[in-house]
Amino acid sequence: MQVQSTYRDILRISLPVMVAGIAQTILGITDTAFLGRVGEVEMDASSIGGVFYFVMCMIGMALGIGSQIMIARKSGEKKENEIGGIFDQSLVLMVIFSIIIFFVVEFGSPIFLNSYLKSKEVITQTNIFLHYRAFGIFFVMIAVSFRSLYVGIAETKVITYSSFVMAGVNILLDYCLVFGNWGFPKMGVAGAALASTIAEVSGAFYYFFHSVFIKTIARYGLLRFKEFSKASILKILNLSAPIVLQYLFSMGGWFIFFLVIERLGEHQLAIATVIRNTLMIIMMPIWAYFTAANSMVSNEIGQGKSDEVWSLVKKIIKMSVLTIGSIIVVCLLIPERILSISTSNPVIIQDSLPSFYVICIACFLFSISSILLSECKHESSYPISRHF
């Protein structure tokens, strides 16, 4: 599918991703919200474990952006017969990395956490959380491959559907497994982790069955694995490497921050958890526009319209700033209500307010810089410096 650099096409691609991002963020926030009603230790464990797990997942998401750019380029060039090969190479790469990440999470994290965390209770609960979460990484990577495909071909509605399936399953199972409702065992932090893992499984299966039902697999020749393409693998890795580093520094920084805060006390860590959850909510539109920019810029280049790339990027920046600016205004008007999504503790809410104002400013600046970054990743687009 060839996209146009219009506000309508920007919304058509980014809005489903935005809604899906909100639904997917619910996956992490739901665990914290439910466990926040159990105790600070459990909430802290899910927060540290969740950030560590998310850092690992970001490697797969970064690799997915590399394949998404390539698929979007082929879609713009109307070379649909080459999309299946890119998807298959990407899927193989995802499976290999998921095996590596599984062993890191399952066997490496206990050693790491025991060395750096102070609270024995938090260490125990975090290790339990990560044990159950580790098995979900395989399905996360599969889902990322399908997500990259659908963003690349500009058919993003399926991402929304899959994310809502995951969010629905997660909320339902959190209610059952965290508190032991409806005859289920009361598992606490283990129940929250297991609920998220099952939700990730359901999301991956939804992508697969949807692709079979609407014949995406047949149309693009997916899952044929005809031959190993070293060139495709290297291209995906080349495009993804800067994004992997970016995500590791940004999300890895969050994880290190949580380790430092944990040494100050459980109350301080609870505040950091609330701020992180709130940040993830505000960031969802930014990631959606970032994803749309990656796909649309590559598609435009594939159509031979490199001279229109900067015009497209400016339009996406305008929409990103308008959206995030509106959200920040609402957040500043009702900060306590926004923070109460993650916790019902009034002391934690009040102590979180100073940091909350800082992240609002940071998000506004990031709504611009993230879109500019999306153009820099395309070797055929003009350097940013030419536009200033």
Buried (B, 14 or more C-beta within 10 A) or exposed (E): EBBBBEEEBBBBBBBBBBBBBBBBBBBBBBBBBBBBEBBBBBBBBBBBBBBBBBBBBBBBBBBBBBBBBBBBBBBBBEEBEBBBBBBBBBBBBBEEBBEEBBEBBBEBBBEEBEEBBEBEBBBBBBBBBBBBBBBBBBBBBBBBBBBBBBBBBBBBBBBBBBBBBBBBBBBBBBBBBBBBEEEBEEBBBBBBBBBBBBBBBBBBBBBBEBBEEEEBBEBBBBBEEEEEBEEBBEBBEEBBEBBBEBBBEEBBEBBEBBBEBBEEBBBBBBBBBBBBBBBBBBBBBBBBBBBBBBBBBBBBBBBEBBEBBBEBBEBBBBBBBEBBEEBBEEBEEEBEEBBBBBBEBEEBBEBBEEBBBEBBEEBBEBBBEBBBBBBEBBEEBBEEEEEE
